[in-house]
Amino acid sequence: MISAGAWSRKQFGYKFSTAKLLELALTHKSFSSKNNERLEFLGDAVLGFVIAEALYLQETSVDEGGLTRLRASLVKRETLAEIARSINLGKVMQLSVGESRAGNHQSQSILADGLEAVFGAVLIDGGYSAAKTVILRLFEERLASLPDLETLKDPKTTLQEALQAVGLPIPVYRVDHEEGPPHEREFDVSCHI
């Protein structure tokens, strides 16, 4: 099995000066009470800033709303999990025996959170410049091939913009029916124009 340090050098070109930080970033809460959650918090923040700055500098003709949608498309859980899979993060994550047996080393949330924790660890270990370099290296292809802004609009926004373009007021939404337990509630909603 590859060491965590060798993994980080191979997968994203960063050598940790404090190996314990990387080990902590790769430790899921199911494995130990000393885990990656705090580093994940920090990594999420630096990731959001680095991507926001990159988009601001790269997409000079895109307004704030467009930049926000582009950033959201890049830093969402699915994208982070894809990147984590591409660098084999699941192979070096430390999970409990139960989580490992369940195959959760490939879980979207565990991978996404683990990647953010690694970003947080790089920030603490090497500073902002190192974290920025690692993040931009991992997001390079995605930043070079951004999705069309129109495809990133949610249906509600698309409808409202279409109505406003022809001089109609925004629609009124009404919840017609609810069912299911509180944590999995389902709603039937009608839209009146």
SETI-989029 format. One record per atom (N, C-alpha, C, CB): residue in one letter; x, y, z. Coordinates in steps of 0.2 Angstrom, whole numbers, padded with zeros to 4 digits, always signed. Glycine has a CB too. Example, Ala and Ser with C-alpha at 12.3 -4.5 7.8 and 13.67 -1.06 7.14 Angstrom:
! residues 2
A+0066-0028+0039 A+0062-0022+0039 A+0066-0016+0039 A+0057-0022+0045 S+0064-0011+0035 S+0068-0005+0036 S+0064+0000+0039 S+0070-0003+0029 
END
This chain:
! residues 193
M+0004-0006+0000 M+0000+0000+0000 M+0004+0006+0000 M-0005+0000+0006 I+0003+0011-0004 I+0006+0017-0005 I+0005+0022+0002 I+0004+0021-0011 S+0011+0025+0004 S+0010+0029+0010 S+0006+0036+0008 S+0017+0031+0013 A+0004+0039+0013 A+0000+0045+0012 A+0004+0050+0008 A-0003+0048+0018 G+0010+0051+0011 G+0015+0056+0008 G+0017+0055+0001 G+0021+0056+0012 A+0018+0048-0001 A+0020+0047-0008 A+0014+0048-0012 A+0022+0039-0008 W+0008+0046-0009 W+0002+0047-0013 W+0001+0055-0015 W-0005+0045-0009 S+0002+0059-0010 S+0001+0066-0011 S+0006+0069-0016 S+0001+0070-0005 R+0012+0067-0016 R+0017+0069-0021 R+0015+0067-0028 R+0024+0066-0019 K+0013+0060-0028 K+0011+0058-0035 K+0005+0061-0038 K+0011+0050-0034 Q+0000+0061-0034 Q-0007+0063-0036 Q-0008+0071-0037 Q-0012+0061-0032 F-0004+0075-0033 F-0005+0082-0034 F+0001+0086-0033 F-0011+0085-0030 G+0007+0083-0033 G+0013+0086-0033 G+0015+0090-0026 G+0014+0091-0038 Y+0012+0088-0021 Y+0013+0092-0015 Y+0017+0087-0009 Y+0007+0095-0012 K+0022+0090-0007 K+0026+0086-0001 K+0024+0090+0005 K+0033+0085-0003 F+0021+0086+0010 F+0019+0089+0016 F+0026+0089+0021 F+0014+0085+0020 S+0027+0095+0024 S+0032+0095+0029 S+0030+0092+0036 S+0035+0102+0030 T+0023+0092+0037 T+0021+0089+0043 T+0016+0084+0041 T+0017+0095+0047 A+0019+0078+0041 A+0015+0072+0039 A+0009+0071+0043 A+0019+0066+0039 K+0009+0073+0049 K+0003+0072+0053 K-0003+0076+0051 K+0004+0074+0061 L-0002+0081+0048 L-0008+0085+0045 L-0011+0081+0039 L-0005+0092+0042 L-0007+0078+0035 L-0010+0074+0030 L-0014+0068+0033 L-0005+0072+0025 E-0011+0065+0037 E-0014+0059+0041 E-0021+0061+0044 E-0010+0056+0046 L-0021+0067+0047 L-0027+0069+0050 L-0032+0071+0044 L-0026+0076+0054 A-0030+0074+0039 A-0035+0075+0033 A-0038+0069+0030 A-0031+0079+0028 L-0034+0064+0031 L-0037+0057+0028 L-0040+0053+0033 L-0031+0053+0025 T-0042+0055+0039 T-0045+0052+0044 T-0052+0054+0045 T-0041+0053+0051 H-0057+0049+0043 H-0064+0050+0043 H-0066+0049+0051 H-0068+0045+0039 K-0072+0053+0052 K-0074+0053+0059 K-0076+0046+0061 K-0080+0057+0060 S-0077+0041+0057 S-0079+0034+0059 S-0073+0031+0062 S-0082+0030+0053 F-0067+0033+0060 F-0061+0030+0062 F-0058+0032+0068 F-0056+0031+0056 S-0059+0039+0070 S-0056+0041+0076 S-0060+0048+0078 S-0049+0043+0075 S-0059+0049+0084 S-0062+0056+0086 S-0058+0062+0084 S-0063+0056+0094 K-0051+0060+0083 K-0047+0065+0080 K-0047+0064+0072 K-0039+0064+0083 N-0051+0068+0069 N-0053+0067+0062 N-0052+0073+0058 N-0060+0064+0061 N-0054+0073+0052 N-0053+0078+0047 N-0059+0083+0046 N-0053+0075+0040 E-0063+0083+0051 E-0069+0088+0050 E-0067+0095+0051 E-0074+0087+0055 R-0062+0097+0055 R-0060+0104+0056 R-0056+0106+0049 R-0056+0105+0062 L-0052+0102+0047 L-0048+0103+0041 L-0053+0104+0035 L-0043+0098+0040 E-0058+0100+0035 E-0063+0100+0029 E-0066+0107+0029 E-0069+0095+0030 F-0068+0110+0035 F-0071+0117+0036 F-0066+0122+0033 F-0072+0118+0043 L-0060+0121+0034 L-0055+0126+0032 L-0054+0125+0024 L-0048+0125+0036 G-0053+0119+0022 G-0052+0117+0015 G-0058+0120+0011 G-0052+0110+0014 D-0064+0119+0013 D-0070+0122+0010 D-0069+0129+0009 D-0077+0120+0014 A-0067+0133+0014 A-0066+0140+0013 A-0061+0142+0008 A-0065+0143+0020 V-0055+0139+0008 V-0050+0140+0004 V-0052+0138-0003 V-0043+0137+0006 L-0055+0133-0004 L-0057+0130-0011 L-0062+0136-0014 L-0060+0124-0010 G-0067+0138-0010 G-0071+0143-0013 G-0068+0149-0015 G-0077+0144-0007 F-0063+0151-0011 F-0060+0158-0013 F-0055+0157-0019 F-0056+0160-0007 V-0052+0151-0019 V-0047+0150-0025 V-0051+0150-0031 V-0043+0144-0024 I-0056+0146-0031 I-0060+0145-0037 I-0064+0152-0039 I-0066+0140-0036 A-0066+0156-0034 A-0069+0162-0035 A-0064+0167-0039 A-0072+0165-0029 E-0058+0167-0036 E-0053+0171-0039 E-0051+0169-0046 E-0047+0171-0034 A-0051+0163-0047 A-0049+0160-0054 A-0054+0162-0059 A-0048+0153-0053 L-0060+0161-0057 L-0066+0163-0061 L-0066+0171-0062 L-0073+0161-0058 Y-0065+0175-0057 Y-0065+0182-0058 Y-0060+0184-0063 Y-0064+0185-0051 L-0054+0181-0062 L-0049+0183-0067 L-0049+0181-0074 L-0042+0181-0064 Q-0052+0175-0075 Q-0053+0171-0081 Q-0059+0174-0085 Q-0053+0164-0080 E-0065+0174-0082 E-0071+0176-0085 E-0073+0183-0084 E-0077+0171-0082 T-0069+0188-0087 T-0070+0195-0086 T-0076+0198-0088 T-0064+0198-0090 S-0080+0194-0093 S-0086+0197-0095 S-0092+0194-0092 S-0087+0196-0103 V-0091+0190-0087 V-0097+0187-0083 V-0099+0191-0077 V-0095+0179-0082 D-0105+0192-0076 D-0108+0196-0070 D-0107+0191-0064 D-0115+0198-0071 E-0109+0194-0058 E-0109+0191-0052 E-0113+0185-0052 E-0111+0196-0046 G-0119+0185-0054 G-0123+0179-0054 G-0120+0173-0058 G-0130+0181-0057 G-0118+0175-0064 G-0114+0170-0068 G-0108+0167-0064 G-0112+0173-0075 L-0104+0171-0061 L-0098+0169-0058 L-0101+0164-0052 L-0094+0175-0055 T-0106+0166-0049 T-0108+0162-0043 T-0111+0155-0046 T-0114+0166-0040 R-0114+0155-0051 R-0116+0148-0054 R-0111+0144-0056 R-0121+0150-0060 L-0106+0147-0059 L-0100+0144-0061 L-0096+0141-0055 L-0095+0148-0065 R-0095+0145-0050 R-0092+0142-0044 R-0095+0137-0041 R-0091+0148-0039 A-0102+0137-0041 A-0106+0132-0038 A-0105+0125-0042 A-0113+0134-0037 S-0105+0126-0048 S-0104+0120-0052 S-0097+0117-0051 S-0105+0122-0060 L-0092+0120-0049 L-0086+0118-0048 L-0085+0115-0041 L-0081+0123-0050 V-0087+0118-0036 V-0086+0116-0029 V-0091+0112-0026 V-0085+0122-0025 K-0096+0109-0030 K-0101+0105-0028 K-0099+0098-0026 K-0107+0104-0033 R-0102+0094-0022 R-0100+0088-0020 R-0098+0083-0025 R-0106+0085-0015 E-0103+0083-0031 E-0101+0078-0036 E-0095+0079-0040 E-0107+0079-0041 T-0093+0086-0041 T-0087+0087-0044 T-0081+0086-0040 T-0087+0095-0046 L-0081+0087-0033 L-0076+0086-0028 L-0075+0078-0028 L-0078+0088-0021 A-0080+0074-0028 A-0080+0067-0028 A-0076+0064-0034 A-0087+0064-0027 E-0078+0067-0040 E-0075+0065-0046 E-0067+0066-0046 E-0078+0069-0052 I-0065+0072-0044 I-0058+0074-0043 I-0055+0069-0038 I-0057+0081-0041 A-0058+0068-0032 A-0056+0063-0027 A-0055+0056-0030 A-0060+0063-0021 R-0059+0054-0034 R-0059+0047-0037 R-0053+0047-0042 R-0065+0045-0041 S-0052+0053-0046 S-0047+0053-0051 S-0040+0053-0048 S-0047+0059-0055 I-0039+0055-0041 I-0033+0055-0038 I-0032+0049-0033 I-0031+0061-0034 N-0037+0044-0033 N-0037+0038-0029 N-0037+0040-0021 N-0031+0034-0030 L-0041+0045-0020 L-0041+0047-0013 L-0044+0042-0008 L-0046+0054-0012 G-0049+0038-0011 G-0052+0033-0007 G-0047+0028-0004 G-0058+0030-0011 K-0042+0026-0008 K-0037+0021-0006 K-0033+0023+0000 K-0033+0020-0012 V-0033+0030+0001 V-0028+0032+0007 V-0033+0034+0013 V-0024+0037+0005 M-0039+0035+0012 M-0043+0037+0017 M-0044+0032+0023 M-0051+0039+0015 Q-0044+0034+0029 Q-0044+0030+0035 Q-0051+0030+0037 Q-0039+0032+0041 L-0055+0024+0036 L-0062+0023+0038 L-0062+0018+0043 L-0066+0022+0032 S-0068+0018+0047 S-0069+0012+0052 S-0070+0006+0048 S-0075+0013+0056 V-0069+0000+0051 V-0070-0007+0048 V-0077-0007+0044 V-0069-0012+0053 G-0082-0005+0048 G-0089-0005+0045 G-0089-0001+0039 G-0093-0003+0051 E-0087+0005+0039 E-0087+0010+0033 E-0083+0007+0028 E-0085+0017+0035 S-0078+0004+0029 S-0074+0001+0024 S-0077-0005+0020 S-0067-0001+0026 R-0080-0010+0025 R-0084-0015+0022 R-0090-0013+0018 R-0086-0020+0028 A-0093-0008+0020 A-0099-0006+0016 A-0097-0002+0010 A-0103-0001+0020 G-0090-0002+0008 G-0088+0001+0002 G-0088+0009+0002 G-0092-0001-0004 N-0088+0012+0008 N-0089+0019+0008 N-0083+0023+0007 N-0092+0021+0015 H-0077+0020+0006 H-0071+0023+0003 H-0072+0026-0003 H-0065+0018+0003 Q-0078+0024-0007 Q-0080+0028-0013 Q-0086+0032-0013 Q-0081+0022-0018 S-0088+0033-0006 S-0094+0037-0005 S-0093+0044-0007 S-0096+0037+0002 Q-0098+0047-0011 Q-0097+0054-0014 Q-0096+0059-0008 Q-0104+0056-0017 S-0099+0058-0002 S-0099+0063+0003 S-0092+0062+0006 S-0104+0063+0008 I-0090+0056+0008 I-0083+0055+0011 I-0078+0057+0007 I-0083+0047+0013 L-0078+0056+0000 L-0073+0058-0004 L-0073+0066-0005 L-0074+0055-0011 A-0078+0069-0006 A-0078+0076-0006 A-0076+0079+0000 A-0086+0079-0008 D-0078+0077+0006 D-0076+0080+0012 D-0069+0079+0013 D-0080+0077+0018 G-0066+0073+0011 G-0059+0071+0012 G-0055+0076+0008 G-0058+0064+0010 L-0057+0077+0002 L-0053+0081-0003 L-0053+0088+0000 L-0056+0082-0010 E-0058+0091+0003 E-0058+0098+0006 E-0054+0098+0012 E-0065+0100+0008 A-0053+0092+0016 A-0049+0092+0021 A-0042+0092+0019 A-0050+0085+0025 V-0040+0088+0014 V-0033+0089+0011 V-0031+0096+0009 V-0033+0084+0005 F-0036+0100+0006 F-0035+0107+0004 F-0033+0111+0011 F-0041+0110+0000 G-0037+0109+0016 G-0036+0113+0022 G-0029+0111+0025 G-0042+0111+0027 A-0027+0105+0025 A-0021+0103+0027 A-0015+0106+0023 A-0020+0095+0027 V-0016+0106+0017 V-0011+0110+0013 V-0010+0117+0015 V-0012+0109+0005 L-0016+0120+0016 L-0016+0127+0018 L-0012+0128+0024 L-0023+0130+0019 I-0013+0124+0029 I-0010+0125+0036 I-0002+0123+0035 I-0013+0120+0041 D-0001+0118+0031 D+0006+0115+0030 D+0010+0120+0026 D+0006+0109+0027 G+0008+0122+0020 G+0012+0126+0016 G+0009+0133+0014 G+0012+0123+0009 G+0004+0135+0017 G+0001+0142+0016 G-0003+0143+0010 G+0007+0147+0015 Y-0006+0149+0009 Y-0011+0150+0004 Y-0008+0148-0003 Y-0013+0157+0004 S-0002+0150-0004 S+0001+0149-0011 S+0001+0142-0013 S+0008+0152-0011 A+0003+0138-0008 A+0003+0130-0009 A-0004+0128-0010 A+0007+0127-0003 A-0009+0130-0006 A-0016+0127-0007 A-0018+0130-0014 A-0020+0130-0001 K-0017+0136-0016 K-0019+0138-0022 K-0016+0134-0028 K-0018+0146-0023 T-0010+0133-0027 T-0007+0129-0033 T-0010+0122-0033 T+0001+0128-0031 V-0011+0118-0028 V-0014+0112-0028 V-0021+0112-0030 V-0014+0109-0021 I-0025+0117-0028 I-0032+0117-0030 I-0032+0118-0038 I-0036+0123-0026 L-0028+0123-0040 L-0029+0125-0047 L-0026+0119-0052 L-0024+0131-0049 R-0021+0115-0049 R-0019+0110-0053 R-0024+0105-0054 R-0013+0106-0049 L-0028+0103-0048 L-0033+0098-0048 L-0039+0101-0052 L-0035+0096-0041 F-0041+0107-0053 F-0046+0110-0056 F-0045+0113-0063 F-0049+0115-0052 E-0038+0112-0065 E-0036+0115-0072 E-0041+0113-0078 E-0029+0112-0073 E-0042+0107-0079 E-0046+0105-0084 E-0053+0108-0084 E-0047+0097-0085 R-0056+0107-0078 R-0063+0110-0077 R-0063+0118-0078 R-0066+0108-0070 L-0058+0121-0076 L-0058+0128-0077 L-0057+0130-0084 L-0052+0132-0073 A-0054+0126-0088 A-0052+0127-0095 A-0059+0125-0099 A-0047+0122-0098 S-0063+0121-0097 S-0069+0119-0101 S-0075+0120-0096 S-0069+0112-0103 L-0077+0126-0095 L-0083+0128-0091 L-0089+0127-0094 L-0082+0135-0088 P-0094+0125-0091 P-0101+0124-0094 P-0104+0130-0096 P-0106+0120-0089 D-0108+0130-0101 D-0112+0136-0103 D-0116+0138-0098 D-0117+0134-0109 L-0116+0145-0097 L-0120+0148-0091 L-0127+0146-0091 L-0119+0155-0091 E-0130+0146-0097 E-0138+0145-0098 E-0139+0138-0095 E-0140+0145-0105 T-0135+0133-0095 T-0136+0126-0093 T-0136+0126-0085 T-0132+0121-0096 L-0133+0131-0082 L-0132+0131-0075 L-0138+0134-0071 L-0126+0135-0073 K-0143+0137-0075 K-0149+0140-0072 K-0153+0135-0069 K-0152+0146-0076 D-0156+0136-0063 D-0161+0131-0061 D-0168+0133-0065 D-0162+0132-0053 P-0172+0128-0065 P-0179+0129-0069 P-0183+0135-0067 P-0183+0123-0069 K-0183+0136-0060 K-0187+0142-0057 K-0184+0148-0060 K-0187+0141-0050 T-0178+0149-0060 T-0175+0155-0062 T-0176+0156-0070 T-0167+0155-0061 T-0175+0151-0074 T-0176+0151-0081 T-0183+0153-0082 T-0175+0144-0084 L-0188+0150-0079 L-0195+0152-0080 L-0196+0160-0078 L-0200+0148-0075 Q-0194+0162-0072 Q-0195+0169-0070 Q-0192+0174-0075 Q-0192+0170-0063 E-0186+0172-0078 E-0183+0176-0083 E-0187+0177-0089 E-0176+0174-0084 A-0190+0171-0091 A-0194+0171-0097 A-0200+0175-0096 A-0195+0164-0099 L-0203+0174-0091 L-0209+0178-0089 L-0208+0186-0089 L-0212+0176-0083 Q-0202+0188-0086 Q-0200+0195-0085 Q-0199+0198-0092 Q-0195+0196-0081 A-0196+0193-0097 A-0194+0196-0103 A-0200+0198-0107 A-0190+0190-0107 V-0206+0195-0106 V-0212+0196-0110 V-0217+0201-0106 V-0215+0190-0112 G-0214+0203-0100 G-0218+0208-0096 G-0223+0205-0091 G-0221+0213-0101 L-0222+0199-0090 L-0227+0196-0085 L-0224+0195-0078 L-0229+0188-0087 P-0228+0196-0073 P-0225+0195-0066 P-0223+0188-0065 P-0231+0197-0061 I-0219+0188-0059 I-0216+0182-0057 I-0222+0177-0055 I-0211+0182-0051 P-0221+0170-0056 P-0226+0166-0054 P-0227+0165-0047 P-0225+0159-0057 V-0233+0163-0045 V-0235+0162-0038 V-0235+0154-0037 V-0242+0165-0036 Y-0231+0152-0032 Y-0231+0145-0031 Y-0235+0143-0025 Y-0223+0143-0029 R-0238+0137-0025 R-0243+0135-0020 R-0241+0127-0018 R-0250+0136-0021 V-0240+0126-0012 V-0239+0119-0010 V-0246+0115-0010 V-0235+0118-0003 D-0247+0110-0014 D-0254+0107-0014 D-0254+0101-0010 D-0255+0105-0021 H-0249+0098-0009 H-0249+0091-0005 H-0242+0090-0002 H-0251+0085-0010 E-0242+0087+0004 E-0235+0085+0007 E-0236+0078+0010 E-0233+0090+0013 E-0231+0074+0009 E-0231+0068+0013 E-0224+0065+0014 E-0235+0063+0008 G-0223+0060+0018 G-0217+0057+0020 G-0214+0060+0026 G-0212+0059+0014 P-0209+0056+0029 P-0206+0058+0036 P-0203+0065+0035 P-0202+0053+0038 P-0202+0069+0040 P-0199+0075+0040 P-0192+0075+0036 P-0198+0078+0047 H-0188+0070+0037 H-0181+0070+0034 H-0181+0068+0026 H-0177+0066+0037 E-0187+0066+0024 E-0188+0064+0017 E-0195+0067+0014 E-0187+0056+0016 R-0196+0073+0016 R-0203+0075+0014 R-0203+0076+0006 R-0204+0082+0017 E-0209+0075+0004 E-0211+0076-0004 E-0216+0081-0004 E-0212+0069-0007 F-0216+0085-0009 F-0221+0090-0010 F-0223+0090-0017 F-0218+0097-0008 D-0230+0092-0018 D-0233+0093-0024 D-0234+0101-0024 D-0239+0089-0026 V-0231+0104-0029 V-0232+0111-0029 V-0234+0113-0036 V-0225+0115-0028 S-0239+0118-0036 S-0241+0121-0042 S-0239+0128-0043 S-0249+0121-0042 C-0238+0130-0050 C-0235+0136-0052 C-0241+0140-0056 C-0229+0135-0056 H-0243+0146-0053 H-0248+0149-0057 H-0245+0156-0060 H-0254+0151-0051 I-0247+0156-0066 I-0244+0162-0070 I-0250+0167-0072 I-0240+0160-0076 
END
